[in-house]
Structure formats: C-alpha cells, structure tokens
Amino acid sequence: MELFSMEVWALIMFAVLMVTLLLGYPVAFTLGAIALLFGGIFLGLDFFNLLPMRIWGVMTNFTLLAVPLFIFMGVILEKSGLAEDLLETMGLLFGSLRGGLGLSIVVVGALLAATTGVVGATVVTMGIIALPSLLKNGYSPAFATGIIATSGTLGQIIPPSIVLILLGDMIGIPVGRLFIGAVIPGALLIVMYLIYVAIKAWLDPHSAPALVKDDHAWDIKFVGRVIKSVLPALLLIFIVLGTIFFGIATPTESAAFGAMGALLLAILQKRLTLANLREAMRHTTRLTSMVFLILIGATAFGLVFRGMGGDQLVHEILTQLPGGKWGFILVSLMLIFILGFFLDFLEICFIVVPILAPIAEYFQIDLLWFAVLIAVNLQTSFITPPFGFSLFYLKAVAPPTMRIGIIYQGIVPFVFLQILGLILLVIFPQITLWLPNMFDKWHGF
C-alpha cells in the first residue's frame, strides 16, 4: 500500500521525533535512538556502516572549531565585568531621556551580541543588573522584561553568532560571508527596537520615565569612564569581525583572536581568577559537548531519513506548492516560526534546515539570503512563548513576585517587530545581500 511506502515511514519517523522532543526527552539521544530504531527496521543495521565516516567528518570540521572558541570568549567576557560596566555607563548617558534606560539596554545588548554572542549569559547578566534599576525607576514590569529579553537575543543574529556558524556549515555557505550578510539585518532589528522604545516612552511616559536627576556631569572624568567602558568592546568587535571582513583571518582564526582578547581584557580588568577561568572552561566544555552531541544525533537521523527517501518526498511536496519559489519560502519560514514556539534553535537548525536547504538550491534561491532569513526566524524562537529560552532565563533572575505571564505580555510587541523585520528582509533581499556583494567586489570572495 502506498500509505506504508518507505518514504511515508520516513515522515512518520519525523513526526515521532517531534512528539518525543515535545515530551521533553533529551535531544541528542532521542535523535540517535529513533534513527537506530527506524533504520534498523527498514534499512538494516549494515546501513549504519556509513555513519562513522559522517561523524568523523563532523568532528574534524575546522569551521565548527569556532563554536567552543566563541563560547569561551563570551563566558570570559561575562566574568570580566564588561556587561556591568557598559550597562552602568549607558544608563548614565541615556538615563535623562524619557525611555533612556530602555534605549541603553538595547545598545548594550547590541554591543554584547557583537562581542559575546552567548544569549543565556547576556539575558541573565542584564536581568540581574538592569531589571532592578528599571523597576526602581518606575518602568512598567512588562515593558522592562520585554526590552531585556529581546535585547539579549541579538546575539543570535549579530556576528559572531553561533547560529550563523552552524547555519553556514549546514547550508554550505562560507561563514565569513554569512557574518557580513547578517550585519545590516542585525542593525535593522536594533533600529526597530530603539524606535519602538522611544515611541512607547513618548506615548506612555508612565511606562518608561526619565531619571529624576542626572548623577553625573559632563567632565573629563565622566568622558574617560565612557571611553573606558565602550572602547574594549569596540576593540574586541574589530579584532573578531574586522579580521574576518577584511580577509585577514578565517572565522575560526578570528575566534581564537577573540578568545585571547577576552582573556587579555579580563587580565587588564583584574578579574581573571583561577575560579573564573575554571568555570569558563567548564561552561565551554558543557555547551560545546551539547552542541556536538546533538549534531552527531542529527547526522544519524539525517542519514536514515535520506536512506528511507524522506528527503525526496519532502522535495516533491515543497516543489509543487502554489507560488513556486515564494510559496516554498513562505511555508519554510512559517514552519520554522511555529516550531520555534516549542523547539530549541539547535534542534531546528540540525533537523529541519538540512531538509530545506537542497530545495532552496533547487529553486535557485540565494542561499546566503535564505540562511539570514532562517537566522532571524530562529532568533524569534528565543522569545516566543511558551518555551522561549530567553523568557526562562529572565524569569530565573527576576524578583519572585514577577509572574511569567508579565514576561509573556511584555515580549509580544517585540515578537511582532521581529516578524516585521523578517517581512522586510523577504521583500527586500538587498538588505541582506548588498554588503556581501560589496565585499565580493573588494576582495573577490
């Protein structure tokens, strides 16, 4: 019966995976177990002779070496006090404006995204330091939590982003070029957040009041403090991204530069203790192990899914959608957006993206543009209830009286801003492609 063809069983395998992930089973082991179960039944155990070479290819991938290096850089920077210094200084700079503290958090979130790229650390740090200050100065709890949770996720799209590294590897795009392509879309989201915060503060001054008074004077001492807080972040951004953009280093090499720069910054700040270094290495090992275990499980799952013909069936379905290329883009983005309500970005990146990428190539869609659309969509998964990880990170450090419902309420306008930004990127591909094309002309990438 056609209903029980091998290809249909591949789709059933995919559905079983989604259900088990939603039930909360560990991702890496679930991927591997389901692959072994369906592969053993329908393809035979000898089929898995192909798997060791696939796993070896993952483990020896030079590009993926950037993942632990960037994670280590982010954790060291968190320990160095960079976030605290930036938040305090920017709060003083913008605090006298209506909504100024909110604007300062967006700016700090952008700077931290371009240096650390570790969403959890950024949200937790800003939640611990900035949330009490916002509430103390009369900000609406929902508005305050919305700003922090959203600004903390900018590390998902602004280089050096772990998501972009993984997407580049999954889709087959040079990571350096993908970093360049994500710059203007990231800047677009930052500007949209700033405009929204300013308009909200202007229309509803009670939700985002200005500070009652300035606690500083514009003297040499204060200017020096601003430079001391902002300059290290800007220097690190230039070291990491500048070396990539100008062809001096590969993303992996720039990650090594960034890790060394973060260590040097922590030493200069006199905050590099043995305990901090040990904790940073432990945290890096834990996160890197999680990423690679999921990637190995996804490799096994993808091998079985393709072996059963599932990719061909999905290809046939998606290439016959009404609207052709645009119908495929719409369905792909909607699928990722909906899955983002329930699944982590790693799961979507390793399971769904490898299925969609060959179809995008079939439609002759620019893969760089497609990857950035996916990255922005995956960023939204961090702030969409009920399982947005940024919301949980913030709830963990918020006052006990702060209900999760308030955090959900505050994030809704920012989710709509994300969707609006995604729509603009779909309608105007040159927002993504203009800068990479310019660098192509300059450097012949």
matplotlib code that plots the C-alpha trace (Angstrom):
import matplotlib.pyplot as plt

x = [0.0, 1.2, 0.3, 3.1, 5.8, 9.3, 9.0, 5.8, 7.5, 10.3, 7.7, 6.2, 9.8, 10.0, 6.6, 7.7, 10.8, 8.7, 6.4, 9.2, 11.1, 7.9, 7.6, 10.9, 13.3, 17.0, 17.5, 20.8, 19.8, 16.3, 17.7, 20.1, 17.6, 14.8, 17.4, 18.6, 15.0, 13.7, 17.0, 17.3, 13.8, 13.6, 17.3, 19.1, 22.0, 24.6, 23.3, 24.9, 28.4, 28.1, 27.7, 31.2, 32.7, 29.8, 30.6, 34.3, 33.5, 31.6, 34.3, 37.1, 35.3, 37.6, 34.8, 33.0, 36.1, 34.9, 32.0, 33.9, 36.2, 33.4, 31.6, 34.8, 35.2, 31.6, 31.9, 35.3, 33.8, 30.9, 33.3, 35.4, 32.6, 32.2, 28.4, 28.2, 30.4, 28.5, 25.1, 26.1, 27.8, 25.0, 22.4, 24.1, 24.4, 20.8, 19.0, 17.9, 15.8, 12.3, 12.8, 16.5, 17.3, 15.4, 17.4, 20.6, 19.7, 19.1, 22.5, 24.3, 22.5, 23.8, 27.4, 27.3, 25.9, 28.8, 31.3, 30.0, 27.2, 26.1, 22.4, 21.8, 24.7, 23.6, 20.0, 20.9, 23.5, 21.2, 18.3, 20.4, 21.8, 19.3, 15.9, 16.0, 17.1, 14.3, 11.7, 13.1, 12.8, 9.2, 9.3, 6.3, 7.3, 6.1, 7.9, 11.1, 11.2, 10.4, 13.3, 15.8, 14.7, 14.7, 17.9, 19.6, 18.7, 20.5, 23.5, 21.6, 21.8, 24.6, 28.1, 29.9, 26.8, 26.9, 23.7, 25.3, 28.4, 26.1, 23.8, 26.8, 28.0, 24.6, 23.8, 27.3, 28.0, 31.3, 30.8, 32.7, 30.4, 27.3, 28.7, 28.9, 25.4, 23.9, 25.3, 22.6, 19.7, 21.0, 21.3, 17.8, 16.4, 18.4, 17.0, 13.4, 13.8, 15.1, 12.3, 9.7, 11.2, 11.3, 7.7, 6.4, 8.1, 6.8, 3.2, 3.1, 5.6, 4.5, 5.8, 9.3, 10.0, 13.3, 15.5, 14.6, 18.0, 21.4, 24.0, 27.0, 28.4, 30.0, 33.5, 36.8, 36.3, 32.9, 34.1, 37.0, 34.7, 32.6, 35.7, 37.0, 33.6, 32.9, 36.4, 37.2, 34.0, 34.7, 38.2, 37.1, 34.4, 37.1, 39.5, 36.9, 34.8, 37.3, 39.8, 37.1, 35.6, 38.9, 40.2, 42.9, 41.6, 39.1, 36.1, 37.9, 41.1, 39.2, 37.5, 41.0, 41.9, 38.7, 39.3, 42.8, 41.4, 38.8, 41.5, 43.6, 40.7, 39.9, 43.5, 43.5, 40.3, 42.0, 39.1, 40.8, 40.9, 41.6, 38.0, 36.7, 38.9, 37.9, 34.2, 34.6, 36.3, 33.7, 30.8, 32.5, 33.0, 29.4, 27.9, 30.2, 29.6, 25.8, 26.1, 28.3, 26.2, 23.1, 24.9, 26.0, 22.5, 21.2, 23.7, 22.4, 18.8, 19.5, 21.3, 18.3, 15.8, 17.6, 18.2, 14.4, 13.7, 12.1, 14.1, 12.8, 9.2, 9.6, 11.3, 8.3, 5.8, 7.5, 8.4, 4.8, 3.4, 1.4, 3.6, 6.7, 9.8, 7.8, 5.4, 8.3, 9.9, 6.6, 5.9, 9.5, 9.5, 6.1, 7.2, 10.4, 8.4, 5.8, 8.4, 10.2, 7.3, 8.2, 11.8, 15.3, 17.2, 19.7, 17.0, 15.5, 19.0, 20.2, 16.9, 14.9, 17.4, 19.3, 15.9, 15.1, 18.5, 18.6, 15.1, 16.1, 19.1, 16.6, 14.6, 17.9, 17.3, 20.3, 21.5, 23.1, 19.8, 17.9, 20.3, 19.8, 16.0, 16.3, 18.7, 16.2, 13.4, 15.4, 16.1, 12.4, 12.3, 14.1, 11.4, 8.2, 6.1, 5.6, 9.2, 11.3, 14.6, 15.3, 12.0, 13.0, 16.5, 14.9, 12.3, 15.1, 16.7, 13.6, 12.1, 9.9, 6.8, 7.4, 4.9, 5.8, 2.6, 4.0, 7.1, 5.0, 2.9, 6.0, 7.5, 4.5, 5.3, 8.8, 7.7, 5.7, 8.7, 10.7, 8.0, 8.0, 11.8, 11.6, 8.9, 11.2, 14.1, 11.9, 10.6, 13.9, 16.7, 19.3, 19.1, 21.0, 22.9, 24.2, 27.1, 28.4, 28.2, 30.3, 32.9, 32.8, 33.9, 36.6, 38.1, 36.9, 35.4]
y = [0.0, 3.5, 4.6, 2.4, 3.2, 3.7, 7.5, 7.8, 5.9, 8.5, 11.2, 9.1, 8.9, 12.7, 13.0, 10.6, 12.7, 15.9, 14.3, 12.8, 16.2, 17.9, 15.4, 16.5, 13.7, 14.6, 15.8, 14.1, 10.7, 10.9, 11.7, 8.7, 6.3, 7.0, 6.8, 3.4, 2.1, 3.1, 2.5, -1.0, -1.9, -0.5, -0.4, -3.0, -2.5, -2.8, 0.6, 2.2, 1.3, 4.8, 6.6, 6.5, 8.4, 11.0, 11.5, 11.8, 14.5, 16.4, 16.1, 17.2, 20.2, 23.1, 25.7, 24.2, 24.7, 28.3, 27.2, 26.4, 29.4, 31.9, 30.3, 30.6, 34.2, 35.0, 33.4, 35.1, 38.5, 37.8, 37.2, 40.3, 42.6, 44.1, 43.9, 45.6, 48.5, 49.0, 49.0, 51.5, 53.9, 53.7, 54.2, 57.4, 58.5, 58.0, 58.0, 61.6, 60.9, 59.5, 55.8, 56.4, 53.3, 51.2, 52.6, 52.0, 48.3, 47.9, 49.5, 47.3, 44.2, 45.0, 45.6, 42.4, 40.5, 41.6, 40.6, 37.6, 36.1, 33.9, 34.6, 33.0, 34.8, 38.2, 37.9, 36.7, 39.4, 42.2, 40.7, 40.8, 44.3, 46.2, 44.8, 46.1, 49.5, 49.7, 48.7, 51.1, 54.0, 53.3, 51.3, 49.0, 45.4, 44.0, 46.7, 46.3, 42.5, 42.7, 45.0, 42.9, 39.5, 40.8, 42.8, 39.7, 37.6, 39.9, 37.6, 35.1, 37.3, 39.7, 38.3, 36.4, 34.3, 30.5, 30.2, 31.7, 29.4, 26.3, 27.5, 28.2, 24.7, 23.1, 25.0, 25.2, 28.9, 30.5, 31.6, 34.9, 35.8, 34.9, 37.1, 40.1, 39.4, 39.4, 42.9, 45.1, 42.8, 42.9, 46.7, 46.9, 45.0, 47.2, 50.4, 48.9, 48.2, 51.7, 53.3, 51.2, 52.0, 55.7, 55.8, 53.8, 56.1, 59.2, 57.9, 56.3, 58.2, 56.4, 53.1, 54.4, 57.6, 59.6, 59.5, 62.2, 63.7, 63.3, 61.7, 62.9, 66.0, 66.0, 66.4, 64.8, 62.1, 61.0, 61.1, 58.9, 56.5, 56.3, 55.6, 53.0, 51.2, 51.3, 51.1, 47.5, 46.3, 48.1, 46.9, 43.3, 43.7, 45.0, 42.2, 39.5, 40.9, 43.2, 40.3, 38.3, 41.1, 42.3, 38.8, 38.8, 35.6, 32.9, 32.8, 30.0, 32.0, 35.2, 33.2, 32.3, 36.0, 36.9, 34.3, 35.7, 39.2, 38.3, 36.8, 39.9, 42.2, 40.1, 40.4, 44.2, 44.4, 42.3, 39.8, 36.7, 34.5, 30.7, 30.1, 32.3, 30.5, 27.1, 28.0, 29.4, 26.2, 24.0, 26.1, 26.0, 22.2, 21.6, 23.8, 22.5, 18.9, 19.5, 21.1, 18.3, 15.5, 17.0, 17.3, 13.7, 12.6, 14.8, 13.3, 9.8, 10.9, 12.7, 9.6, 7.4, 10.0, 10.2, 6.5, 6.0, 8.5, 11.1, 14.0, 13.1, 13.0, 16.4, 17.8, 16.7, 18.2, 21.5, 22.0, 21.5, 24.2, 27.0, 30.1, 28.1, 29.7, 32.2, 29.5, 27.5, 30.4, 31.3, 27.7, 27.2, 30.4, 29.6, 26.1, 27.3, 30.1, 27.6, 25.0, 27.9, 28.0, 24.5, 23.6, 24.9, 26.6, 23.8, 21.2, 23.2, 24.0, 20.4, 18.7, 21.0, 23.1, 20.2, 19.2, 22.7, 23.8, 21.4, 22.6, 26.2, 25.4, 23.7, 26.9, 28.9, 30.9, 32.8, 30.6, 33.4, 35.4, 32.2, 31.5, 35.0, 34.7, 31.4, 33.0, 35.9, 33.4, 31.3, 34.4, 34.7, 31.2, 32.5, 35.0, 33.2, 31.6, 29.1, 27.7, 30.8, 30.2, 34.0, 34.2, 31.4, 32.8, 36.1, 34.5, 32.7, 36.0, 38.2, 39.1, 36.3, 38.4, 38.7, 36.3, 34.5, 36.0, 39.5, 38.5, 36.9, 40.1, 42.3, 40.2, 40.3, 43.7, 42.6, 39.4, 41.5, 43.7, 40.5, 39.4, 42.9, 42.8, 39.3, 40.5, 43.4, 41.0, 38.8, 41.7, 43.5, 40.8, 43.6, 44.5, 41.2, 40.9, 44.5, 44.4, 40.9, 41.9, 45.0, 42.8, 40.4, 43.3, 44.5, 41.1, 38.7, 36.3]
z = [0.0, -0.9, 2.7, 4.0, 1.5, 2.7, 2.1, 4.2, 7.0, 6.9, 7.5, 10.3, 11.8, 11.6, 13.4, 16.1, 16.7, 17.0, 19.6, 21.7, 21.7, 22.8, 25.6, 26.9, 26.1, 25.6, 22.1, 21.1, 22.5, 21.0, 17.6, 17.7, 19.2, 16.6, 13.8, 15.1, 15.5, 12.1, 10.3, 11.8, 10.9, 7.3, 6.2, 8.2, 10.7, 7.9, 6.6, 9.7, 8.4, 6.7, 10.0, 11.4, 8.5, 8.7, 12.4, 11.7, 9.2, 11.8, 14.5, 12.1, 10.6, 11.0, 10.8, 13.8, 15.9, 16.1, 18.3, 21.5, 21.0, 20.7, 23.7, 25.7, 24.7, 25.7, 29.1, 29.9, 28.9, 31.2, 34.1, 33.1, 34.1, 30.6, 30.7, 34.1, 33.0, 29.8, 31.5, 34.2, 31.7, 29.1, 31.8, 32.8, 29.2, 28.2, 31.6, 31.5, 28.4, 28.5, 27.9, 28.2, 30.4, 27.9, 25.0, 26.9, 27.3, 23.6, 22.9, 25.4, 24.1, 20.7, 21.9, 23.9, 21.0, 18.8, 21.5, 23.4, 21.3, 24.3, 24.7, 28.1, 29.7, 28.2, 29.3, 32.8, 33.3, 32.1, 34.1, 37.3, 36.8, 34.7, 35.7, 39.4, 38.1, 35.5, 38.1, 40.7, 38.2, 37.5, 34.3, 33.6, 34.6, 31.2, 29.2, 31.2, 30.8, 27.1, 26.5, 28.4, 26.9, 23.3, 23.5, 25.0, 21.9, 19.4, 19.8, 17.6, 14.5, 15.1, 14.3, 15.8, 16.2, 17.0, 15.0, 11.9, 12.2, 12.4, 9.6, 7.4, 7.9, 7.4, 4.2, 2.8, 2.9, 3.9, 7.5, 6.9, 4.1, 6.2, 9.0, 6.6, 5.3, 8.8, 9.7, 8.1, 9.1, 12.7, 12.6, 11.2, 14.2, 16.6, 15.0, 15.1, 18.8, 19.5, 17.6, 19.4, 22.8, 22.0, 20.7, 23.6, 26.1, 24.3, 24.1, 27.5, 29.7, 32.9, 31.4, 30.7, 32.7, 32.6, 35.6, 38.1, 38.0, 36.4, 38.6, 36.6, 35.0, 31.5, 32.7, 31.8, 34.4, 33.1, 29.4, 30.5, 32.1, 28.9, 26.8, 29.3, 29.2, 25.4, 23.9, 25.0, 23.4, 20.2, 20.0, 20.5, 17.8, 15.4, 16.3, 15.8, 12.9, 11.3, 10.7, 9.0, 6.9, 5.6, 4.8, 7.5, 9.2, 8.9, 11.3, 13.3, 13.5, 14.5, 17.2, 18.6, 18.4, 20.2, 23.0, 23.5, 23.5, 26.1, 28.3, 28.0, 28.8, 31.9, 33.0, 32.5, 34.5, 37.2, 37.1, 35.7, 38.7, 38.7, 39.7, 36.8, 34.3, 35.6, 35.4, 31.9, 30.7, 32.4, 30.9, 27.4, 27.6, 28.7, 25.9, 23.2, 24.2, 24.0, 20.5, 19.1, 20.7, 19.1, 15.8, 15.9, 16.7, 13.8, 11.5, 12.3, 11.9, 8.6, 7.2, 7.9, 6.8, 3.4, 3.2, 3.5, 0.8, 3.1, 1.6, -1.9, -0.7, 1.1, -2.1, -4.2, -1.8, -1.4, -5.0, -6.0, -3.7, -5.3, -5.9, -6.6, -5.0, -3.0, -1.8, -0.6, 1.2, 2.9, 4.1, 5.2, 7.3, 8.8, 9.7, 11.4, 13.2, 14.5, 15.6, 17.4, 19.9, 21.1, 20.0, 20.6, 17.8, 17.7, 17.1, 14.2, 12.8, 12.7, 11.8, 9.6, 7.8, 6.1, 4.6, 3.4, 2.0, -1.1, -2.0, -1.8, -4.0, -6.5, -6.7, -7.2, -4.1, -2.9, 0.0, 1.9, 1.9, 2.8, 5.7, 7.1, 6.9, 8.9, 11.4, 12.1, 12.4, 14.8, 16.9, 17.3, 18.8, 21.8, 22.7, 21.7, 24.5, 25.9, 25.6, 24.7, 26.4, 27.0, 28.9, 31.2, 31.7, 32.7, 34.9, 36.8, 37.8, 38.1, 41.5, 42.9, 42.5, 38.7, 37.2, 33.9, 32.4, 32.8, 30.9, 28.2, 27.9, 27.6, 24.8, 22.4, 20.8, 20.2, 18.5, 16.1, 15.5, 14.7, 12.2, 10.6, 10.3, 8.7, 6.2, 5.2, 4.6, 2.5, 0.4, 0.0, -0.3, -0.9, 2.8, 3.3, 0.0, -0.6, 1.9, 0.9, -2.7, -1.9, -0.2, -3.1, -5.4, -3.0, -2.0, -4.6, -2.1]

ax = plt.figure().add_subplot(projection="3d")
ax.plot(x, y, z, "-o")
ax.set_aspect("equal")
plt.show()
